[in-house]
Amino acid sequence: MKCFIRRNKSESETTDIQIELFASSTFIIIIIIIIIIIIIIFIILILILILLLLLLLLLLIVIIIIIIIILFFFFFFFFIFFPEINYFARANILRALHGCKPIAYDSSLAKQAQAYAEELTKRQRLVKSRRGNYGENLAMKTGLEASRLSGAEVTLMWYGEIMRYDFDNQDQSSCGHFCQVIWDETTRAGFGLAKSADGQSVYAVGHYFPPGNFINQWSSHVPRPLAGKIIVPTAEFIGAKTPVQATAEPQPAADAMSTVVCSHIDLQFFTDAAEMAVIELPRLG
């Protein structure tokens, strides 16, 4: 009987130990499971965070693209439908190459320039107007691509006169196109552009005030380039494909008014000085 009791006690102790081991194992497993769940949750949170960051980045990219598109259409709209803005933004950079002060838009000059541009479409030829106290610049383009008249094309013609401009010679009437664009006392300007009824010709008119090309005053009002060398845009850069017709070489009027040839958007291709494709040319005497 005693032996039987001892055996039951031993079995009970064994069972208790097994229960304790089972409980410990279960606890460890539960802990491991909890740790695994925590790790999984942590990984999921990290993935969610990464996803949110990617979404924010994508949203930022979309916003930037939208802003770029808005700015593009904004400038496109103003440069196409308000070429005056386009002109002055570029023209003043070119004047700055000679150290000249920027010119400003003048609504009165622009109105009369536009009116005369429309008048030229009826005359079908370049004729100087009966000018008041302002300088006048004219240009015309004919042919199938007349509607594509660009400031780049006419500017190449005008500003290219610097190649034969003699900064040491007082009489520079044959370079009046270049002189009026650079004339340092000119502070305001207005421009007009009109297409003929048949669509074969486009006329450009520029009015400047105060006028340039005063007799015997070229050397004092047409500064040399600050760079000390002549720089003109290349034909490849501006993409000029068709010729632009100008009036005959201007001669200074007795009243010292400008008689140069000019365009409505003569310098529009100059977005900034660094953007110019240039060639260096010797000054011609």
C-alpha positions as CSV (number, residue, x, y, z in Angstrom):
1,M,0.0,0.0,0.0
2,K,2.8,2.4,0.8
3,C,4.5,1.7,-2.5
4,F,1.3,2.4,-4.4
5,I,0.9,5.8,-2.8
6,R,4.4,6.7,-3.6
7,R,3.9,5.8,-7.2
8,N,0.8,8.0,-7.5
9,K,2.7,10.9,-5.9
10,S,5.5,10.6,-8.4
11,E,3.1,10.5,-11.3
12,S,1.4,13.6,-9.9
13,E,4.6,15.5,-9.7
14,T,5.5,14.4,-13.2
15,T,2.1,15.6,-14.4
16,D,2.5,18.9,-12.6
17,I,5.9,19.4,-14.2
18,Q,4.4,18.6,-17.6
19,I,1.7,21.1,-17.0
20,E,4.2,23.7,-16.0
21,L,6.3,23.0,-19.1
22,F,3.3,23.2,-21.3
23,A,2.2,26.5,-19.7
24,S,5.7,27.9,-20.1
25,S,5.8,26.8,-23.7
26,T,2.4,28.2,-24.4
27,F,3.4,31.5,-22.8
28,I,6.6,31.6,-24.9
29,I,4.7,30.8,-28.0
30,I,2.2,33.5,-27.2
31,I,5.0,36.0,-26.6
32,I,6.6,35.0,-29.9
33,I,3.3,35.4,-31.7
34,I,2.8,38.8,-30.1
35,I,6.3,39.8,-31.1
36,I,5.7,38.6,-34.6
37,I,2.4,40.5,-34.8
38,I,4.0,43.6,-33.5
39,I,6.8,43.3,-36.1
40,I,4.2,42.7,-38.9
41,I,2.2,45.7,-37.7
42,F,5.4,47.8,-37.6
43,I,6.3,46.7,-41.2
44,I,2.8,47.5,-42.3
45,L,3.0,50.9,-40.7
46,I,6.4,51.5,-42.4
47,L,4.9,50.4,-45.8
48,I,1.9,52.7,-45.3
49,L,4.3,55.5,-44.4
50,I,6.4,54.9,-47.5
51,L,3.2,54.7,-49.6
52,L,2.0,58.0,-48.1
53,L,5.4,59.6,-48.9
54,L,5.2,58.3,-52.4
55,L,1.7,59.7,-52.7
56,L,2.9,63.0,-51.4
57,L,5.8,63.0,-53.8
58,L,3.5,62.2,-56.7
59,L,1.1,64.9,-55.6
60,L,4.0,67.4,-55.4
61,I,5.1,66.4,-58.9
62,V,1.6,66.8,-60.2
63,I,1.3,70.2,-58.6
64,I,4.7,71.3,-60.1
65,I,3.6,70.0,-63.5
66,I,0.3,71.9,-63.2
67,I,2.1,75.1,-62.2
68,I,4.5,74.7,-65.2
69,I,1.6,74.2,-67.5
70,I,-0.2,77.2,-66.1
71,L,2.9,79.4,-66.4
72,F,3.5,78.2,-69.9
73,F,0.0,79.1,-71.0
74,F,0.2,82.3,-69.1
75,F,3.3,83.4,-70.9
76,F,2.2,82.0,-74.2
77,F,-1.1,83.9,-73.9
78,F,0.6,87.2,-73.1
79,F,3.5,86.8,-75.6
80,I,1.1,85.8,-78.4
81,F,-1.8,88.1,-77.7
82,F,0.2,90.9,-76.1
83,P,3.4,91.0,-78.1
84,E,4.3,94.4,-76.6
85,I,5.2,92.5,-73.4
86,N,7.2,90.1,-75.4
87,Y,9.0,92.9,-77.2
88,F,10.0,94.9,-74.2
89,A,11.2,91.8,-72.3
90,R,13.7,91.1,-75.1
91,A,14.5,94.5,-76.4
92,N,15.7,95.8,-73.1
93,I,18.2,92.9,-72.9
94,L,19.7,93.9,-76.2
95,R,19.9,97.5,-75.2
96,A,21.6,96.4,-72.0
97,L,24.4,95.0,-74.1
98,H,25.3,98.6,-75.0
99,G,24.6,99.9,-71.5
100,C,21.4,101.6,-72.6
101,K,18.5,102.1,-70.2
102,P,15.4,100.0,-70.8
103,I,12.5,101.4,-72.9
104,A,8.9,101.4,-71.6
105,Y,5.6,100.7,-73.2
106,D,3.6,103.7,-74.4
107,S,-0.1,103.1,-75.2
108,S,-0.4,106.2,-77.3
109,L,2.6,105.2,-79.5
110,A,1.3,101.7,-79.7
111,K,-2.1,102.9,-80.8
112,Q,-0.8,105.0,-83.6
113,A,1.7,102.4,-84.7
114,Q,-1.1,99.8,-85.0
115,A,-3.2,102.2,-87.0
116,Y,-0.4,102.9,-89.4
117,A,0.4,99.2,-89.7
118,E,-3.2,98.6,-90.8
119,E,-2.9,101.6,-93.2
120,L,0.2,99.9,-94.8
121,T,-1.8,96.8,-95.5
122,K,-4.0,98.9,-97.8
123,R,-1.1,100.6,-99.5
124,Q,0.6,97.2,-100.0
125,R,4.0,98.8,-99.7
126,L,6.3,100.4,-97.1
127,V,5.9,104.1,-97.0
128,K,7.0,106.4,-94.2
129,S,4.1,108.1,-92.4
130,R,3.8,111.8,-91.9
131,R,5.4,111.5,-88.5
132,G,5.0,113.6,-85.4
133,N,7.7,113.9,-82.8
134,Y,8.7,110.3,-82.7
135,G,11.0,107.8,-84.5
136,E,9.4,105.4,-86.9
137,N,10.5,101.9,-87.9
138,L,8.9,99.8,-90.6
139,A,9.2,96.2,-91.8
140,M,7.3,93.9,-94.1
141,K,7.3,90.2,-94.8
142,T,5.7,88.7,-97.9
143,G,4.9,85.2,-99.2
144,L,3.2,82.1,-97.9
145,E,4.9,82.3,-94.5
146,A,4.1,86.0,-94.0
147,S,1.8,85.2,-91.1
148,R,4.8,83.8,-89.3
149,L,6.6,87.1,-89.2
150,S,8.9,87.0,-86.1
151,G,10.8,89.6,-84.3
152,A,13.9,87.3,-84.8
153,E,13.8,87.7,-88.6
154,V,13.5,91.5,-88.7
155,T,15.9,92.0,-85.8
156,L,18.6,90.0,-87.6
157,M,18.2,92.5,-90.4
158,W,18.3,95.6,-88.2
159,Y,20.8,94.7,-85.5
160,G,23.0,93.1,-88.2
161,E,23.7,96.7,-89.4
162,I,26.2,96.9,-86.5
163,M,28.5,94.8,-88.7
164,R,29.0,97.9,-90.9
165,Y,28.5,100.5,-88.2
166,D,31.6,102.7,-87.6
167,F,31.6,103.9,-84.1
168,D,34.3,106.4,-85.0
169,N,32.3,108.0,-87.9
170,Q,29.7,110.6,-87.1
171,D,27.6,110.1,-90.2
172,Q,25.8,106.8,-89.7
173,S,22.6,107.4,-91.5
174,S,22.9,104.1,-93.4
175,C,22.7,102.2,-90.2
176,G,19.5,103.9,-88.9
177,H,17.8,100.6,-88.1
178,F,20.4,99.6,-85.6
179,C,20.8,103.1,-84.2
180,Q,17.1,103.6,-83.3
181,V,17.0,100.3,-81.5
182,I,20.0,101.3,-79.4
183,W,19.6,105.1,-79.2
184,D,20.2,105.8,-75.6
185,E,17.8,108.7,-75.2
186,T,14.8,106.7,-76.4
187,T,12.7,105.9,-73.3
188,R,9.3,104.8,-74.7
189,A,8.0,102.8,-77.6
190,G,4.8,101.3,-79.1
191,F,4.4,98.7,-81.9
192,G,1.7,97.6,-84.3
193,L,1.4,94.5,-86.5
194,A,-1.1,93.9,-89.3
195,K,-1.7,91.4,-92.1
196,S,-2.9,92.3,-95.6
197,A,-6.4,91.2,-96.7
198,D,-5.0,88.5,-99.0
199,G,-2.8,87.2,-96.2
200,Q,0.3,87.5,-98.4
201,S,2.0,90.3,-96.5
202,V,2.5,91.3,-92.9
203,Y,3.5,94.9,-91.9
204,A,5.2,95.9,-88.7
205,V,5.5,99.5,-87.4
206,G,7.4,100.8,-84.4
207,H,7.2,104.3,-83.0
208,Y,9.9,105.5,-80.6
209,F,10.1,108.5,-78.3
210,P,12.3,110.5,-78.0
211,P,13.3,109.7,-81.6
212,G,16.8,108.7,-82.5
213,N,19.1,109.3,-85.5
214,F,19.7,113.0,-85.0
215,I,22.1,114.4,-87.5
216,N,25.7,114.5,-86.2
217,Q,24.7,112.9,-82.9
218,W,25.3,109.2,-83.6
219,S,28.6,108.9,-81.8
220,S,27.2,110.4,-78.6
221,H,23.9,108.4,-78.5
222,V,24.9,105.0,-79.9
223,P,27.2,103.4,-77.3
224,R,29.7,100.8,-78.2
225,P,29.0,97.2,-76.9
226,L,30.0,96.8,-73.3
227,A,31.8,93.6,-74.3
228,G,34.1,95.6,-76.5
229,K,33.2,93.4,-79.5
230,I,30.4,93.1,-82.0
231,I,28.0,90.3,-81.3
232,V,25.1,89.4,-83.6
233,P,22.7,86.4,-83.5
234,T,23.2,83.7,-86.1
235,A,20.6,82.8,-88.7
236,E,20.6,79.2,-87.4
237,F,19.7,80.4,-83.9
238,I,16.8,82.6,-84.9
239,G,15.5,80.2,-87.5
240,A,14.8,82.8,-90.1
241,K,13.6,81.0,-93.3
242,T,12.1,83.7,-95.4
243,P,13.5,87.2,-96.2
244,V,12.0,90.3,-94.6
245,Q,11.7,93.3,-96.9
246,A,12.6,96.8,-95.6
247,T,12.4,100.3,-96.9
248,A,15.3,101.8,-98.6
249,E,18.2,102.8,-96.4
250,P,17.0,105.7,-94.2
251,Q,18.3,109.2,-94.4
252,P,18.0,111.5,-91.4
253,A,15.2,114.0,-91.9
254,A,15.8,117.7,-91.7
255,D,13.7,117.8,-88.5
256,A,16.1,115.2,-87.1
257,M,13.3,112.6,-86.8
258,S,14.1,109.0,-87.1
259,T,13.5,107.3,-90.5
260,V,14.7,103.8,-89.7
261,V,13.1,100.5,-90.4
262,C,11.9,98.5,-87.5
263,S,9.6,95.7,-86.5
264,H,6.7,95.2,-84.1
265,I,8.5,92.5,-82.2
266,D,12.0,93.1,-83.3
267,L,13.8,91.6,-80.4
268,Q,11.5,89.0,-79.1
269,F,13.9,86.1,-79.5
270,F,16.2,87.4,-76.8
271,T,15.0,85.6,-73.8
272,D,18.2,86.4,-72.0
273,A,21.7,87.4,-72.9
274,A,23.1,83.9,-72.3
275,E,20.6,82.4,-74.7
276,M,22.0,84.1,-77.8
277,A,24.0,82.1,-80.3
278,V,26.6,84.6,-81.3
279,I,29.5,85.2,-83.7
280,E,32.2,87.7,-83.1
281,L,32.8,90.1,-86.0
282,P,35.4,92.7,-86.6
283,R,34.1,96.3,-86.6
284,L,34.0,97.6,-90.1
285,G,35.4,101.1,-90.7
